[in-house]
């Protein structure tokens, strides 16, 4: 039974890619990483790490160059704001939501779920 549970857990983790060490993304900070050929920004909000596409929905500017205040990231170009927890557009110039990715932290390693290729 235990070997079966371990195999299931391993299969589920195959969809996740190690992208950083938790020490690289301290609380209140952001870091961009590469995930399957695209930029993803990690944001640590009070010890919880979130991941979203590193591109403003307004003019494709990297959000990792912006400012993180609580759970809100602000684009550095025209100040569009997004919630890092769900990628929702909160205000600023007209924009779209930003895709988010599932994150798991195991030990000191941050894993992000690879985007679906379907």
N, C-alpha and C positions, 0 to 999 in steps of 0.2 A: 504494500500500500504506500509506504513512504517513497519508494523508488518511483512509483507512478506519479505521485504528487510532484516530486522533484522534476521529472521529465516534462510535466505540464507547465511548470513554472519556467523551465528552460525554453520550451517552445514559445511561450508568451513573450519572453525577453528577447527572442531572436528579432522581433520587430523593432527593438530599441537599439540605438547607437550611442556609444559612449562619446560624449562631446567635450567634457571639461571635468575638472576637479572642483569640488564645492568651494575650496579656498580661492579659486579664481573669480568667484562671483559672490563677494561678501554682501550682507544685507544692505539694501539701498543702492546697489550698483548693478550695472548691466555689462554684458560681454557678448560680442557676436561670435558665432561659430559657423562652420560649414556643415550642412546636413544634406547628403545626397545631391550635392552640386548647387545648393541654394543657401543664401545667408539666413540665419536664424538668430534672433537676439534672445539671450537669457536675461531674465530680470529677477533679482532676489528681493522679495518683499517680506520683511520680518521673518526671514528664515525659510520661506517657501519659494521655490524656484519655478518660474513660469517661462514658457518659450512661445514666441510668435515670429512670424515672418518679418525679417528685418527690412521692411519696405513700407513707407507711408502709403496709404491708399490714395493720397491726393496727387503727389508727383514723384513717387517711387524713390524718395530720399531715404537713406538708411536711418531707421529709428534709433539704432545704437549710438548715433551721434547726438541724439537729443538728450532730454533731461527726464529723470525718473523722480517723481514725487509721490510717495506712497505707492499706490497701485496704478498710477497714471503716468504714461510716457508721452512726452510732448515732442513732436517733430521739430527739428532744428530750423527748418526752412520757413514754413508758414504757420507753425504753431498748432497744427491739428493735434488733438489729444485722443488717446486710446487707452482702454482699460487692459492692462497686461494679463488679467485673469481670464478674459474671454475674447479679447481682440475687438471689442465693440468701439465704434467711433463715438466720441463724446462731445466733440465740438471743434470749432475752427473752420477753416475753409471747407467747402463741400468735399466729402471723401467717402470711402467705403470702409467697412470693417476689415481688419487684418486677420488672416488665418492664424490659428493657434495650434500648438502641438502638445501632446501629452508628455509629461516629465515624470521621471522617477529618479530618486537619489538613493543609491545603495552604497553604504559605507561612505567613502569620500568621492564617489564618482557620480556625475550627472549624466543620465541617459535620456535621450529624446526619442520618441516614437517616430520612425521613418514615415514620410508621407505615403499615402496609398498610391499605387501606380496603376490602379484600375481605370 
